[in-house]
Amino acid sequence: MLTLGHIVEALTGYQSAGGPQIITDVVIDSRLTIPGALFVALPGERVDGHAFVGAALAKGAHAALVQRDVSASAGGPLPGQVLDLRQPLTYAQLTGLQLPVILRVDDTLKAMQTLAAFWRRRLSPRVIGVTGSVGKTTTKELVAAVLSTRYRTFKTEGNYNNEIGLPLMLLKLTEAHERAVLELGFYQIGEIKFLCDLAHPHIGVVNNIYPVHLERAGSLENIARGKGELVEALPPAPGGVAILNYDDPLVLAMRSRTRARVVTYGLDPAADIWADNIESLGLAGIHFDLHHRNEALHVRVPLLGRHSVHTCLRAAAVGLVEELTWQEIIEGLQSVGAMQLRLVAVTGPHGSLILDDTYNASPESVVAALNLLHELEGRRIAVLGDMLELGSYEETGHRLVGRRAREVADFLITVGPRARMIADEARDAGLASAAIVELDDSAQALDHLRGLIRVGDVVLLKGSRGVKLDRIVPGLEVRP
């Protein structure tokens, strides 16, 4: 496990220094500090972690990384020794450290990243990197569930997938882990390359390329270029494997950018692993036929919506690459523990069904959610909020959703200024004006829904996090 000695070695190059004290966790939020942790004080626009060093040490942190001088809230010195790693140090200074210790560096984020890269190099799990515009977290969960049927498997917690979150995840790895499934986020060119330099993935899974974060990326081509950095970072075949979506031309084109072996998945029989005869069972899941070479299996899984077949194919592909049996793969796909999905079904007023998919939204994910709504019985109410960071795709994306909403919803409620384009398109496509309500915020939407919902209704809530549609759910949920 990570020790204080490892931290000193990673940041100074001195071996056998620091000490054998085990670091129980690495945290950037002092409230999450446990005895023996390393607290990393990151400066921020609204909150500066340096203000909470004392709180972390008081909770038993063994060490803190800082990039400026810190003191206790009363103005006095903090407990423990201060070691300035920016200065030349003697070996004697680096041995026999008294806990707690405050380690002074130039940049705490870079120091944490350096430590994470050092720690990753010391360990030898097979690393699976997952990226794509939509479905990264669900794919990560299902891949980990499949691999866990045989291997001791680590997976990214939540969506810790950026330059801060990934180092925190790497520092949780131990020698016991045989596989690590890591989610890799993308906002700009070079980011995934940087993350791969830390994680050193052996397998790269690319889901899809959609205009998500287009505002920052600039173009769909830039998104494809950035996410393709994952397959470029893979080692050559046979050890490196790129698992690519055959049905997405921008993803399939990445096969020319990698030295790794390429395995494709999709709904086209030309893919290495493919599916057909797909049937949605509503909230009971989906079933389909899965094909690989001369084998065909009839599979039923508890994932929701036809679009989830691609997620299953990705996980199955990783399982095959990692030499699992079909029995192990199917067991993983059917694992209840894998279903940590962002879409949650809860009971609403009058026995209605509330589909809470409020975590985030892109045009493609909203259409997928509407497709699920279409598969369910009852009067269908779609509550759709603004989709943010779409850049030049903003109007096109919102209108795409509006056209599908017209085909699916009996009632459409939009929330936010951008979502009015959804309402406009649904109205132009033929949805009656009386069935459309355009509102400014989630509080108004909650009030309207309370008067609208009746027995047998199915209500979908979907929008970007900034619209705060998640605040509607507690006001509607009826607990037994």
N, C-alpha and C positions, 0 to 999 in steps of 0.2 A: 504494500500500500504506500501511498505518497507520504513522505516524511519531511520534516523541516530540513534535513540534509539534502534531499532532492531539490527543494526550493532554492537553497543557497547554491548548489551546484549548477542548476539551470541558469541562474541569474549572474553568476560570477565565474563559472568554469572550475571552481575549486571542488575537487572530489574529497569525500570523507570529511566534509566540513558540516557545520550546522548542527547536526544531532539526529538521533534515531527516533525522536518523538513523532508519532503518527499524526498526520493531518486528517481529521475525520471527515472534513467537507471543505469545499471552497465556495464562498458566498459573496455576493455584492450587496445584499440587503441585510443590514444588521439584525433585523427582526428574525431572520432565519438562522442566525448563528447558533451552533451547538458547541458544547465543550470540545476543545481540540481543533476547531475550525481555523481556516485561513480567511480573513476578511480582506477583500480587495476594495479599496476606497476609490471609486470611479467618480470623476467630476462630471456634473451634468448641468444642463441648462436651467433646470428647476431645483434639483436636489444635488448636493455635493456630498458624496460618501464620506469625505473627511470629517464632516460634522458628527459622524456616528461611529468613529473609531473607538471612542471611550465606551460606548454602549456595547460594541462587539466584544471588547476585552472584558468588560464586566460580566458578560455571559459565558466567559471561559475560552474565548478564542486564543489559540496558541500564538498566532502571529497576525500582523496586518501589513498589507502593502500600501504605501502612501507615496504621493509625489509632491507633497509640500509639508511643512512643519505643522504638527497638530498639537493640541493641548486639550485638557479636560474642560468641560463646560464652565467650570468655576474659574478657569484661567490658569490653573496650575498644571504641572507636568502629568502626563499619563503614566500609569504603572508600566514597568517593563523597560527593557533595554532598547535603545535606538541604534540601528546599524545602518550607516549610509553606504549603500552599495554603489553609489556613483564615484566613490573615492577608492584609490588603491588600498587594499586591506592586507594585513598579514594573516598568515594561516592561524596564528594564535587568536586573532580577533574573531575568527570565524568558527572557532571551536568552543565548546562549553558555554553556549549561549544560554542565558537565563530567560525563562518564559515568564510572561509573554514577551515577544520581541516585535518591534516595529521596524520594518525594512523600507528604507527610503530609496526610491528609484526615480528616474526621469519621467516615466510615463507608466502609470499603473496598468492601463489596458494593454500596452505592448508587452509589459512584463508578464501579465497573465497569459497572453498569447504565446510568448516565448516558453513559459513554463508548461503550457499545454502541449506544444510541439515537442518539447523535451520528454514529457511523460509518455506521449504517444509512441515515440521512437523506442522507448524502453519495453513496450508491450507488443504482443504479437497476435492480436485477434484478427480474423478476416473482417475487413471493414466494408460495409455496403452503404454507399452514398445514394440518397434519393433526392431528386429535384424534379421540377416541372411547375407549370403555372397553376394547376388545380389538382388537388388530391394528394399532396405530399404527406400530410400527417396520417391520413387513412392508409396510404400505401405503407408508410413506415410501421404503423401498428400491425398491419396484416403480415408484412414480411417478417417482423419480429416474432409474431405468433407462430408462423410456419417454422422458422429456424429453431424456436424454443422447444419444438417437439424432440429435437436431438441435442442441440448445443446449448451451453450456458450463454445466453444472449443478452446484451445490453442494447437499450434503445434510447434515443433522444426523448427527454421529458418535454411534454407540451410541444411548443414550436420554438425551442431554443436552437435556432438554425442560422444565426448570423455571427458577426465578428466578436460579439460578446457571449452569446448563448453557446456556440459550439465549443469554445475553450472550456467553459464551465462543464459541459458534458464530457469532454475528453478527460478532464481531471477527476471524473467519477469512475473511470475505467480501473479495473484491477487485473492482476495476473490470472484471476479465475475466469475471466470472460473469454469465450472462444469466438464469438461473433459480436459485431457491433453494428447496429443499424442507425445511421445518422442522417438527419434531414438537413439539406443544404438550401438555404434561401438565396434569393437573387433580387438585387435592386439596380445594380449597374455592372458594366463590363469590368472584369477583373475580380469581382467579389468571390465567385465560386472557385476560381483558380487559387485565391488566397486561402479559402477554407479547405481546399484539397491539399494545399501545402501543409496545413496543420494535421489533417485527418489521414492522409495517405490511403484513399480507398482502393480496394481491389476490384470491387464490382460497382458499376454505376447504373442506376435505374433512372430513365428519363420518361416522365409521364406524358407530357403534352406541352405545346407552345401556344399560349393564348395572350391577348393584349392586356395582361394584368401588370400593373405598375408601369404601364406605357408612358405615363407622365414623366417618370424618372428615367426610364430606359431609352425613350426617344423613338423607337420603332420596333416592329415585330421582328425584324431582322436582327436588331441588337439583342432582343430577348433570346432568340435562338442562338446567337453567337455566345452570349453569356452563359446560358445553361449548357451549351456544348463544351464549355471548359471542363465539365466533369469527365466526359469521355476522353478528352485530351490528356487528362491527368492520370488515367488508368495505366497500370503496367502492361507490357505487351502480353499477347497470348503465349502460353495457355493460362497463366495466372490471372491476367486481367480480363474482365468480361463486361461488355456494354450491353445492357438490356434495353431495347429501343421499341417504341410504339410504331408498329408497321402502318397503322391507320392515320398517322400524323406525318405528312410529307416533310415538315420541318425537322421533326425528330428523326425520321428514317434517314434523312440526308446526313445525319451526324456519323453514320457508319464510315464515311470517308475521312473522318477526323480523328480516328482512334487507332492505336496499335493493338488494342484488345480484341479478343474474340467477340463477335456480335451475335446476340440472340434476340430475335424479334418476337413480338406478341401482338395480337389484334383479333379482329373479326374476319380478316381475309385469310382464306385457306393457304395463301402463299407464305404466311407468317410461320415461324418455327413452332409457336404455341398459339392455338387459336380456339375460338368458341363459336358455337351456333346453337340454334333451338333455344334461344333465351326467352324465359318467361318470368315476369314479375309476379310475386305472391303478395304484393302490398307490404304491410308491416311484418309479414312472416318471412320476408327475404326474397331470394331469387333462385331459380335453378336453370341450368344450362348444360350443354355437352362440351367437354373440354377435350381438345385433340392435340396430340404430340406424336409425330411420326406415324406409326401404325396403331397407336393406342387411342382409345376414346373412352372417356369416363363421364357418367352422368353425375352432376354435382349439384347439391343444394346447400346454400350458405345463408346466414342471417343478415347479410348486407342489404341495404335498401336501394332500389332503383336499378334499372337496366344498365346505367352507366357504371355501376359497381363491378360489372364483369371485367372491365379492364384492370381494376384494382386486383381482382383475384388472379388474373393472368400474370400480372407483374410478380405477385408473391409466389405463384407456382413456378415461374421461370427462375426466380432466385433459389427456390427449393431444389429444382432439378440441377442447377449449376452447382449447388453445394451438396449434391449426391444424396438427397433425401429420397425415400421411397414414396410412391404415390399415397400409401396409407398415411405416412407422416404429413405429407402435404395437405391432404384432404382434412386430416385431423386439425391442422393449424388453421385452415380456411374456415372451419366450422367452430373454432374456439370462441366461446362466449367472451373470454378475456380479451380477445382481439377487437371487440366491438366498442372501443372507446371513441365513438363517433361524435362529431359535432352536432349532427342532427339528432334531436331528442324528441320523442313523442310523449306528451303529457295530457292528462284529462283536463278539459276546460269546462265552462259553464254548460249546464243542461246535458252533460254527458258528451259534449263535443270533443274533438281530437285536435290538439294544438301541436303542430310540427315546428319545433324551435330550431331553426337553422340560422341563428343570428350572429354566428361568429364572424363571418366576413362574406364578401360577395364579389363575383365577377360575372359578366354576361353568361358565360358558359355554365358556371355553377348555379346561377339562378334558373337558367333553362332546365338544367338537370333536376333541380328541386321542383320546378313546375311539372316536369315529366312524372315525378313521383306523385305529386298531388293528383295528376290526371289518372293515375292507376288506382286511386282510392275511391270508395263509394261514399256518397253524401253530397251535400251542397258545398261547393268548393269556394273558399275565400282566400285570396292571395293578398298579403300585406307586404309590399315591396318598397324598400328604401333606396336612397341614393347609392350608386356604385362609384367609389372614389378612385382617383389615380388612374383613370383611363386615358388621359391625354387626348390626342386627336381622335381616339376611338369612342369618346364619351357619348356623342349623340347616336352613333351607329349602334353601340352596345345597348344603350337604354331602349332604343326603338326595336332592336332584335328581341329583347325581353318582352316589350309591349305586345308584339305580334303573337308570341307564344302565350302570353297571359290571356289574350283575347280567345285563344283556342281552348284554354283550360279552365279559366276562372268563371264562376257565376257572379262573384263580386270581386272588385279590385280596389284596394286601398293603397295609395302611394304616400310615402313620407319623405319630405325634403324637396328642394328646388329641382334637382336633377331628375328625380323620379317622376316629375310632371311629364317628362318626355315619354316615360312608359305609359302613362295615362293617355297622352295625346295619341300615341301610336295604336294603343288598344281601341280607342274610340274611333280612329280613322279606319281600323280594320273591321269594325262592325259591332264592338261591344257597346251595349246601350249606355247612354250617359247616366241614366239612373242607377246603373250598377257600378259606377266609378266615383270614388271619393278621393280628393287630393288634399292632403294635410301637411302641416309644417313640421310637426314633431311627434315623438312617440307617445307623449301624454295625451294628445288629441286622438291618436289612433286607439289607445286603450279605452278612452271614453266612448268612442264610436263603436268599437267592437262589443262592449258590454251591452249595448242596445241592439246589436245586430245578430249576435250568435244565438242559434236555437238548436234544438235536438237534432243530432245526426250530422252537424256541420263539421267540416275539416278545414282548419285554418293554418296556412303556411306563413311563417314570418321569416323574411330573408332580406338582408341588406348589409352594407359595410358597417364595421364596428362604430364608426363615427356617428352613425344615425341613431345608435342606442336603442334599437328595437328589442334588445334583450330585456329592457326595463318593462316591456309589456307582459312578458311571460308570468312573473310573480303575481301580477294583477288579475290574470285569467285562470291560473292553475288551481284546480280543485283537488285537494289532497284527501285520501281516504281517512 
